[in-house]
């Protein structure tokens, strides 16, 4: 059974840090590009960060550059999102995504983890 399970969300004060984790199972996640998306209340889901299959390349939304870091441990089938200097506008449900393109495009989503930044 294919699964992406996010964890690590919670309530944090502005300026604080959180580390999200996404554990993949049921497929070979090391072959997939992994991404973190987020969706704030009343807004569309947006891309936060991307990491290539071998972690050679990363990319970030302008709003999180310099504050968030995406990484992966393929031996543990896990992707991380380290979030520092959190702001209230970072409040959202964060989703993990796995995508592999080719002759057959495969894509999987997690159910999300809620991050609330508030004093």
Secondary structure, 3 states (H helix, E strand, C coil): CCEEEEECCEEECCCCCEEEEEEEECCCHHHCEEEEEEECCCCCCEEEEEECCCCCCEEECCCCCCCEEEEEEHHHCEEEEEECCCCHHHCEEEEEEEEECCCCCEEEECCCEEEEECC
